Amino acid sequence: MKTRPPNLLGAVVREYFTDHLPRLRGTNPHTIHSYRDSLVLLLRFLSTRQKRPITQLDLGDLDPPGILAFLSYLERERKNTVATRNVRLSAIHALFRFVATRNPEHLNLAQRVLGIPFKRAPQRTIDYLEREEIESVLKAVDQTAAKGARNYTLLVTMFNTGTRVQEIADLRVCDLQLTKPFQVRLFGKGKKERYCPLWPQTAAVLRAFLKERNLDVRSEARLFLNHRGRPLTRFGIRYILAGCLDRASQKVPSLRKKRLHPHSLRHSTAVALLKSGADLSTISHYLGHASPTTTNRYAKVDLEMKRKAIAQVKPVPCRLRTPWSKDSTILAWLESL
């Protein structure tokens, strides 16, 4: 009687998530959770597709045909965008790069999976808030409400610093310096630390908020909490912003035409810096971009800056085309073009 070969999938997944990512790579917990969610979706899909429980799936079942079917399922049935589809594929690629080093006998499978290409996603225009729109959003915060001071302080700080939503959710009280020079310490992707200056007005708002919460500046507590006393999540921040945008759009109709979310505040800060004359290198460091290429996209988003630029260029001489009339022959009209 033939003995069944040991199931590698469970061992690979366990070592990958409990040792390789957190200990050897020092991967951010949020990235680990994203990888985990992608793998859970894939395993559930393959289990349904092959009509076998997940416990009976093996490493060889994660083959290119199954993964391609999974990617198609994400777009067609779950209605995910191409960007989300590529994020899921990136997580699968990361797992199989680990498989290639841990189990070289499965190198062929790993190479075939790694050969699955990312899908080109359509480049959408960047939506951001103009200064007047930012002011309208801040005015829409009901500061008399129970969490009004928190919401106002949160949005003011995000507009000032251009933080990623997770960076502001992770912000601790001790990361603030509310004496001159006013600044805040942020931890971005890859646990990269950077400092952002604060306007005196923002520092004053933050001091008032700390006083209201009776917090010491040396406290390591999270700065922004939800109604349960737990740190605000990305989804909580999105909910707060959506409410303010909804109220602000009643007075500023232009907000309804834009697809806005917490990252739009980051875009707004970048464009404001660009309009003020800051160079792209400075903006890149301010926002904590790993590559200046990411920052370059802001150079082409502001239409007003484009209009000013073209207005400074001497127009080339243009000759108007001669309009066709009944009195001209077709050949004479064509020759005049």
C-alpha positions as a Markdown table, in Angstrom:
| # | Residue | x | y | z |
|---|---|---|---|---|
| 1 | Met | 0.0 | 0.0 | 0.0 |
| 2 | Lys | 1.4 | 3.4 | -1.1 |
| 3 | Thr | 2.0 | 5.9 | 1.6 |
| 4 | Arg | 0.7 | 9.3 | 0.9 |
| 5 | Pro | 3.3 | 12.1 | 0.6 |
| 6 | Pro | 3.2 | 14.6 | 3.4 |
| 7 | Asn | 1.0 | 17.7 | 2.9 |
| 8 | Leu | 3.4 | 20.6 | 2.4 |
| 9 | Leu | 0.9 | 23.4 | 2.2 |
| 10 | Gly | 0.1 | 23.6 | 5.9 |
| 11 | Ala | 3.8 | 23.5 | 6.9 |
| 12 | Val | 4.7 | 26.2 | 4.3 |
| 13 | Val | 1.9 | 28.5 | 5.4 |
| 14 | Arg | 2.6 | 28.1 | 9.1 |
| 15 | Glu | 6.3 | 28.9 | 8.7 |
| 16 | Tyr | 5.7 | 31.7 | 6.3 |
| 17 | Phe | 3.3 | 33.6 | 8.5 |
| 18 | Thr | 4.7 | 32.8 | 12.0 |
| 19 | Asp | 8.5 | 32.9 | 11.3 |
| 20 | His | 9.5 | 34.2 | 7.8 |
| 21 | Leu | 7.4 | 37.4 | 7.6 |
| 22 | Pro | 7.5 | 38.6 | 11.2 |
| 23 | Arg | 10.9 | 37.4 | 12.4 |
| 24 | Leu | 13.2 | 37.2 | 9.4 |
| 25 | Arg | 11.7 | 39.9 | 7.2 |
| 26 | Gly | 10.3 | 42.2 | 9.9 |
| 27 | Thr | 7.2 | 42.7 | 7.8 |
| 28 | Asn | 4.7 | 45.3 | 8.9 |
| 29 | Pro | 1.7 | 43.6 | 10.7 |
| 30 | His | -0.8 | 45.3 | 8.3 |
| 31 | Thr | 1.1 | 43.8 | 5.3 |
| 32 | Ile | 1.0 | 40.4 | 7.0 |
| 33 | His | -2.8 | 40.7 | 7.5 |
| 34 | Ser | -3.2 | 41.7 | 3.8 |
| 35 | Tyr | -1.2 | 38.6 | 2.7 |
| 36 | Arg | -3.3 | 36.5 | 5.0 |
| 37 | Asp | -6.6 | 37.8 | 3.7 |
| 38 | Ser | -5.4 | 37.1 | 0.1 |
| 39 | Leu | -4.4 | 33.5 | 0.9 |
| 40 | Val | -7.7 | 32.9 | 2.8 |
| 41 | Leu | -9.7 | 34.0 | -0.3 |
| 42 | Leu | -7.5 | 31.9 | -2.6 |
| 43 | Leu | -7.9 | 28.7 | -0.5 |
| 44 | Arg | -11.6 | 29.1 | -0.1 |
| 45 | Phe | -12.0 | 29.6 | -3.9 |
| 46 | Leu | -9.8 | 26.5 | -4.7 |
| 47 | Ser | -11.7 | 24.4 | -2.1 |
| 48 | Thr | -15.1 | 25.3 | -3.7 |
| 49 | Arg | -13.7 | 24.9 | -7.3 |
| 50 | Gln | -12.2 | 21.4 | -6.6 |
| 51 | Lys | -15.0 | 20.3 | -4.2 |
| 52 | Arg | -12.5 | 19.4 | -1.5 |
| 53 | Pro | -12.1 | 20.7 | 2.0 |
| 54 | Ile | -9.3 | 23.1 | 2.6 |
| 55 | Thr | -7.5 | 20.6 | 4.8 |
| 56 | Gln | -7.1 | 18.3 | 1.8 |
| 57 | Leu | -5.5 | 21.0 | -0.5 |
| 58 | Asp | -1.8 | 20.6 | -1.1 |
| 59 | Leu | 0.9 | 23.0 | -2.4 |
| 60 | Gly | 0.5 | 21.6 | -5.9 |
| 61 | Asp | -3.2 | 22.7 | -6.0 |
| 62 | Leu | -2.0 | 26.3 | -6.0 |
| 63 | Asp | -1.1 | 26.0 | -9.7 |
| 64 | Pro | -1.3 | 28.7 | -12.4 |
| 65 | Pro | -4.6 | 27.6 | -13.9 |
| 66 | Gly | -6.2 | 27.7 | -10.4 |
| 67 | Ile | -4.7 | 31.0 | -9.6 |
| 68 | Leu | -5.7 | 32.6 | -12.9 |
| 69 | Ala | -9.3 | 31.3 | -12.3 |
| 70 | Phe | -9.1 | 32.9 | -8.9 |
| 71 | Leu | -8.0 | 36.3 | -10.3 |
| 72 | Ser | -10.8 | 36.1 | -12.8 |
| 73 | Tyr | -13.3 | 35.3 | -10.0 |
| 74 | Leu | -12.1 | 38.4 | -8.1 |
| 75 | Glu | -12.9 | 40.7 | -11.0 |
| 76 | Arg | -16.1 | 39.1 | -12.4 |
| 77 | Glu | -17.9 | 37.9 | -9.3 |
| 78 | Arg | -16.5 | 39.9 | -6.4 |
| 79 | Lys | -16.4 | 43.0 | -8.7 |
| 80 | Asn | -12.9 | 43.9 | -7.5 |
| 81 | Thr | -10.9 | 46.5 | -9.4 |
| 82 | Val | -7.7 | 45.6 | -11.4 |
| 83 | Ala | -5.7 | 47.3 | -8.6 |
| 84 | Thr | -7.2 | 45.0 | -6.0 |
| 85 | Arg | -6.6 | 42.0 | -8.3 |
| 86 | Asn | -3.0 | 42.9 | -8.6 |
| 87 | Val | -2.6 | 43.3 | -4.8 |
| 88 | Arg | -3.9 | 39.7 | -4.3 |
| 89 | Leu | -1.5 | 38.5 | -7.0 |
| 90 | Ser | 1.4 | 40.3 | -5.3 |
| 91 | Ala | 0.6 | 38.4 | -2.1 |
| 92 | Ile | 0.6 | 35.1 | -4.0 |
| 93 | His | 3.9 | 36.0 | -5.6 |
| 94 | Ala | 5.5 | 36.8 | -2.2 |
| 95 | Leu | 4.4 | 33.3 | -0.9 |
| 96 | Phe | 5.9 | 31.5 | -3.9 |
| 97 | Arg | 9.2 | 33.4 | -3.6 |
| 98 | Phe | 9.4 | 31.9 | -0.2 |
| 99 | Val | 8.4 | 28.4 | -1.5 |
| 100 | Ala | 11.2 | 28.6 | -4.1 |
| 101 | Thr | 13.8 | 29.0 | -1.3 |
| 102 | Arg | 12.3 | 26.7 | 1.2 |
| 103 | Asn | 11.3 | 23.8 | -1.1 |
| 104 | Pro | 13.5 | 23.9 | -4.2 |
| 105 | Glu | 11.9 | 20.6 | -5.3 |
| 106 | His | 8.9 | 22.8 | -6.2 |
| 107 | Leu | 11.0 | 25.4 | -8.0 |
| 108 | Asn | 9.2 | 24.7 | -11.3 |
| 109 | Leu | 5.8 | 25.4 | -9.7 |
| 110 | Ala | 7.1 | 28.6 | -8.1 |
| 111 | Gln | 8.5 | 29.8 | -11.4 |
| 112 | Arg | 5.3 | 29.2 | -13.2 |
| 113 | Val | 3.3 | 31.1 | -10.6 |
| 114 | Leu | 5.8 | 33.9 | -10.5 |
| 115 | Gly | 5.4 | 34.1 | -14.2 |
| 116 | Ile | 1.7 | 35.2 | -13.9 |
| 117 | Pro | 1.8 | 38.8 | -15.0 |
| 118 | Phe | 0.1 | 41.8 | -13.3 |
| 119 | Lys | -2.7 | 43.3 | -15.2 |
| 120 | Arg | -2.4 | 46.8 | -16.4 |
| 121 | Ala | -4.8 | 49.1 | -14.6 |
| 122 | Pro | -6.3 | 52.2 | -16.1 |
| 123 | Gln | -4.7 | 55.3 | -14.7 |
| 124 | Arg | -7.3 | 57.4 | -13.0 |
| 125 | Thr | -7.0 | 61.1 | -12.4 |
| 126 | Ile | -6.1 | 62.1 | -8.8 |
| 127 | Asp | -8.9 | 63.8 | -6.9 |
| 128 | Tyr | -7.9 | 66.3 | -4.3 |
| 129 | Leu | -9.4 | 69.2 | -2.4 |
| 130 | Glu | -8.7 | 72.8 | -3.2 |
| 131 | Arg | -8.1 | 75.2 | -0.3 |
| 132 | Glu | -11.7 | 76.5 | -0.3 |
| 133 | Glu | -13.0 | 72.9 | -0.2 |
| 134 | Ile | -10.7 | 72.0 | 2.7 |
| 135 | Glu | -12.0 | 74.9 | 4.6 |
| 136 | Ser | -15.6 | 73.8 | 3.9 |
| 137 | Val | -14.8 | 70.3 | 5.2 |
| 138 | Leu | -13.4 | 71.6 | 8.4 |
| 139 | Lys | -16.3 | 73.9 | 8.9 |
| 140 | Ala | -18.6 | 70.9 | 8.5 |
| 141 | Val | -17.3 | 69.3 | 11.6 |
| 142 | Asp | -19.8 | 69.7 | 14.4 |
| 143 | Gln | -17.4 | 70.6 | 17.3 |
| 144 | Thr | -20.3 | 70.7 | 19.8 |
| 145 | Ala | -20.8 | 67.0 | 19.3 |
| 146 | Ala | -19.2 | 64.4 | 21.7 |
| 147 | Lys | -16.4 | 63.6 | 19.3 |
| 148 | Gly | -16.3 | 66.9 | 17.5 |
| 149 | Ala | -13.0 | 68.0 | 18.9 |
| 150 | Arg | -11.4 | 64.6 | 18.0 |
| 151 | Asn | -12.8 | 64.8 | 14.4 |
| 152 | Tyr | -11.6 | 68.4 | 13.9 |
| 153 | Thr | -8.1 | 67.7 | 15.3 |
| 154 | Leu | -7.9 | 64.5 | 13.2 |
| 155 | Leu | -8.7 | 66.3 | 9.9 |
| 156 | Val | -6.5 | 69.4 | 10.6 |
| 157 | Thr | -3.5 | 67.1 | 11.4 |
| 158 | Met | -4.1 | 65.1 | 8.3 |
| 159 | Phe | -4.3 | 68.2 | 6.1 |
| 160 | Asn | -1.2 | 69.6 | 7.7 |
| 161 | Thr | 1.0 | 66.5 | 7.5 |
| 162 | Gly | -0.3 | 64.6 | 4.5 |
| 163 | Thr | -0.1 | 61.4 | 6.5 |
| 164 | Arg | -1.3 | 58.0 | 5.2 |
| 165 | Val | -4.4 | 56.9 | 7.0 |
| 166 | Gln | -2.6 | 54.1 | 8.9 |
| 167 | Glu | 0.1 | 56.6 | 10.0 |
| 168 | Ile | -2.5 | 58.9 | 11.7 |
| 169 | Ala | -4.3 | 55.9 | 13.2 |
| 170 | Asp | -1.0 | 54.7 | 14.8 |
| 171 | Leu | 0.0 | 58.2 | 16.0 |
| 172 | Arg | 0.8 | 58.3 | 19.7 |
| 173 | Val | 0.8 | 61.3 | 22.0 |
| 174 | Cys | 4.6 | 61.1 | 22.6 |
| 175 | Asp | 5.1 | 61.5 | 18.8 |
| 176 | Leu | 4.0 | 65.1 | 19.1 |
| 177 | Gln | 6.3 | 68.0 | 19.8 |
| 178 | Leu | 4.1 | 71.0 | 20.6 |
| 179 | Thr | 6.8 | 73.4 | 21.6 |
| 180 | Lys | 8.9 | 75.2 | 19.0 |
| 181 | Pro | 9.9 | 73.8 | 16.5 |
| 182 | Phe | 6.4 | 72.2 | 16.2 |
| 183 | Gln | 6.6 | 68.8 | 14.6 |
| 184 | Val | 5.2 | 65.3 | 14.6 |
| 185 | Arg | 7.0 | 62.0 | 14.2 |
| 186 | Leu | 5.5 | 59.5 | 11.8 |
| 187 | Phe | 6.2 | 55.9 | 11.0 |
| 188 | Gly | 5.5 | 55.0 | 7.4 |
| 189 | Lys | 5.8 | 52.0 | 5.2 |
| 190 | Gly | 8.6 | 49.7 | 6.1 |
| 191 | Lys | 8.7 | 51.3 | 9.6 |
| 192 | Lys | 10.5 | 54.3 | 8.1 |
| 193 | Glu | 10.6 | 57.2 | 10.5 |
| 194 | Arg | 10.1 | 60.8 | 9.4 |
| 195 | Tyr | 9.3 | 64.2 | 10.9 |
| 196 | Cys | 6.8 | 66.6 | 9.6 |
| 197 | Pro | 6.5 | 70.3 | 10.7 |
| 198 | Leu | 3.3 | 71.5 | 12.2 |
| 199 | Trp | 1.7 | 74.9 | 11.7 |
| 200 | Pro | 1.4 | 76.9 | 14.9 |
| 201 | Gln | -2.4 | 76.8 | 14.5 |
| 202 | Thr | -2.3 | 72.9 | 14.2 |
| 203 | Ala | -0.1 | 72.8 | 17.3 |
| 204 | Ala | -2.6 | 74.9 | 19.2 |
| 205 | Val | -5.5 | 72.6 | 18.2 |
| 206 | Leu | -3.5 | 69.6 | 19.3 |
| 207 | Arg | -2.6 | 71.2 | 22.7 |
| 208 | Ala | -6.3 | 71.9 | 23.3 |
| 209 | Phe | -7.2 | 68.4 | 22.4 |
| 210 | Leu | -4.6 | 66.9 | 24.8 |
| 211 | Lys | -5.9 | 69.2 | 27.5 |
| 212 | Glu | -9.5 | 68.0 | 26.9 |
| 213 | Arg | -8.4 | 64.4 | 27.1 |
| 214 | Asn | -6.2 | 65.1 | 30.1 |
| 215 | Leu | -3.1 | 63.5 | 28.4 |
| 216 | Asp | 0.5 | 64.1 | 29.2 |
| 217 | Val | 2.8 | 64.8 | 26.2 |
| 218 | Arg | 5.0 | 61.9 | 27.2 |
| 219 | Ser | 2.1 | 59.4 | 27.1 |
| 220 | Glu | 2.5 | 56.5 | 24.7 |
| 221 | Ala | -1.3 | 56.2 | 24.3 |
| 222 | Arg | -2.8 | 56.4 | 20.9 |
| 223 | Leu | -4.0 | 60.0 | 20.1 |
| 224 | Phe | -7.2 | 59.3 | 18.3 |
| 225 | Leu | -9.7 | 56.8 | 19.9 |
| 226 | Asn | -13.2 | 55.6 | 18.9 |
| 227 | His | -16.3 | 55.7 | 21.1 |
| 228 | Arg | -15.2 | 52.4 | 22.7 |
| 229 | Gly | -11.9 | 53.9 | 23.8 |
| 230 | Arg | -9.9 | 51.8 | 21.3 |
| 231 | Pro | -7.6 | 53.3 | 18.6 |
| 232 | Leu | -9.4 | 54.5 | 15.5 |
| 233 | Thr | -9.1 | 52.2 | 12.5 |
| 234 | Arg | -8.7 | 53.1 | 8.8 |
| 235 | Phe | -12.4 | 52.4 | 8.4 |
| 236 | Gly | -13.3 | 54.6 | 11.3 |
| 237 | Ile | -11.4 | 57.5 | 9.8 |
| 238 | Arg | -13.0 | 56.9 | 6.4 |
| 239 | Tyr | -16.4 | 57.1 | 8.1 |
| 240 | Ile | -15.6 | 60.4 | 9.8 |
| 241 | Leu | -14.4 | 62.0 | 6.6 |
| 242 | Ala | -17.4 | 60.7 | 4.6 |
| 243 | Gly | -19.8 | 62.4 | 7.1 |
| 244 | Cys | -17.9 | 65.7 | 6.9 |
| 245 | Leu | -17.8 | 65.6 | 3.1 |
| 246 | Asp | -21.5 | 64.8 | 2.9 |
| 247 | Arg | -22.3 | 67.9 | 5.0 |
| 248 | Ala | -19.8 | 70.1 | 3.2 |
| 249 | Ser | -21.1 | 69.1 | -0.3 |
| 250 | Gln | -24.4 | 70.8 | 0.5 |
| 251 | Lys | -22.7 | 74.2 | 0.4 |
| 252 | Val | -19.9 | 73.3 | -2.0 |
| 253 | Pro | -21.4 | 71.3 | -4.9 |
| 254 | Ser | -17.9 | 70.6 | -6.5 |
| 255 | Leu | -17.3 | 68.0 | -3.8 |
| 256 | Arg | -20.0 | 65.8 | -5.2 |
| 257 | Lys | -18.1 | 65.4 | -8.5 |
| 258 | Lys | -15.0 | 64.0 | -6.8 |
| 259 | Arg | -14.2 | 60.5 | -5.6 |
| 260 | Leu | -12.8 | 61.3 | -2.2 |
| 261 | His | -11.4 | 59.2 | 0.6 |
| 262 | Pro | -8.8 | 59.6 | 3.4 |
| 263 | His | -5.9 | 59.3 | 0.9 |
| 264 | Ser | -7.3 | 62.3 | -1.0 |
| 265 | Leu | -6.2 | 64.5 | 2.0 |
| 266 | Arg | -2.7 | 63.3 | 1.4 |
| 267 | His | -3.1 | 64.2 | -2.3 |
| 268 | Ser | -4.4 | 67.6 | -1.2 |
| 269 | Thr | -1.4 | 68.3 | 0.9 |
| 270 | Ala | 1.0 | 67.3 | -1.9 |
| 271 | Val | -0.8 | 69.6 | -4.4 |
| 272 | Ala | -0.8 | 72.5 | -1.9 |
| 273 | Leu | 2.9 | 72.1 | -1.4 |
| 274 | Leu | 3.5 | 72.0 | -5.2 |
| 275 | Lys | 1.4 | 75.2 | -5.7 |
| 276 | Ser | 3.4 | 77.0 | -2.9 |
| 277 | Gly | 6.6 | 76.4 | -4.9 |
| 278 | Ala | 8.0 | 73.4 | -3.1 |
| 279 | Asp | 10.2 | 71.2 | -5.3 |
| 280 | Leu | 9.3 | 67.6 | -6.0 |
| 281 | Ser | 12.2 | 66.3 | -3.9 |
| 282 | Thr | 11.0 | 68.2 | -0.8 |
| 283 | Ile | 7.5 | 66.9 | -1.3 |
| 284 | Ser | 8.8 | 63.4 | -1.7 |
| 285 | His | 10.6 | 63.6 | 1.7 |
| 286 | Tyr | 7.6 | 65.3 | 3.3 |
| 287 | Leu | 5.2 | 62.6 | 2.3 |
| 288 | Gly | 7.7 | 59.7 | 2.9 |
| 289 | His | 7.7 | 58.4 | -0.6 |
| 290 | Ala | 10.1 | 55.6 | -1.3 |
| 291 | Ser | 10.6 | 56.7 | -4.9 |
| 292 | Pro | 10.5 | 60.2 | -6.4 |
| 293 | Thr | 8.5 | 58.6 | -9.3 |
| 294 | Thr | 5.5 | 58.4 | -7.0 |
| 295 | Thr | 5.8 | 62.2 | -6.4 |
| 296 | Asn | 6.1 | 63.1 | -10.0 |
| 297 | Arg | 2.4 | 62.3 | -10.7 |
| 298 | Tyr | 1.5 | 65.4 | -8.7 |
| 299 | Ala | 3.3 | 67.6 | -11.3 |
| 300 | Lys | 0.5 | 66.8 | -13.8 |
| 301 | Val | -2.7 | 66.9 | -11.7 |
| 302 | Asp | -3.3 | 70.6 | -11.2 |
| 303 | Leu | -5.0 | 72.2 | -14.2 |
| 304 | Glu | -4.5 | 75.8 | -13.0 |
| 305 | Met | -0.7 | 75.3 | -12.9 |
| 306 | Lys | -0.8 | 73.9 | -16.5 |
| 307 | Arg | -2.8 | 77.0 | -17.6 |
| 308 | Lys | -0.3 | 79.3 | -16.0 |
| 309 | Ala | 2.6 | 77.4 | -17.6 |
| 310 | Ile | 1.2 | 77.6 | -21.1 |
| 311 | Ala | 0.3 | 81.2 | -20.7 |
| 312 | Gln | 4.0 | 82.0 | -20.3 |
| 313 | Val | 4.9 | 80.3 | -23.6 |
| 314 | Lys | 4.8 | 82.5 | -26.7 |
| 315 | Pro | 2.1 | 81.0 | -29.0 |
| 316 | Val | 3.2 | 79.6 | -32.4 |
| 317 | Pro | 1.8 | 81.4 | -35.4 |
| 318 | Cys | -1.3 | 79.7 | -36.6 |
| 319 | Arg | -3.1 | 80.2 | -39.9 |
| 320 | Leu | -6.9 | 79.8 | -39.9 |
| 321 | Arg | -8.3 | 77.4 | -42.4 |
| 322 | Thr | -10.2 | 79.0 | -45.3 |
| 323 | Pro | -13.8 | 78.1 | -44.9 |
| 324 | Trp | -15.5 | 76.3 | -47.8 |
| 325 | Ser | -18.1 | 78.3 | -49.8 |
| 326 | Lys | -20.2 | 77.6 | -52.8 |
| 327 | Asp | -18.3 | 80.0 | -54.9 |
| 328 | Ser | -15.0 | 78.1 | -54.6 |
| 329 | Thr | -14.2 | 74.9 | -56.4 |
| 330 | Ile | -13.4 | 71.9 | -54.4 |
| 331 | Leu | -9.8 | 71.8 | -55.7 |
| 332 | Ala | -9.2 | 75.5 | -54.9 |
| 333 | Trp | -10.6 | 75.0 | -51.4 |
| 334 | Leu | -8.3 | 71.9 | -50.8 |
| 335 | Glu | -5.3 | 73.8 | -52.0 |
| 336 | Ser | -6.0 | 76.6 | -49.6 |
| 337 | Leu | -5.8 | 74.3 | -46.6 |
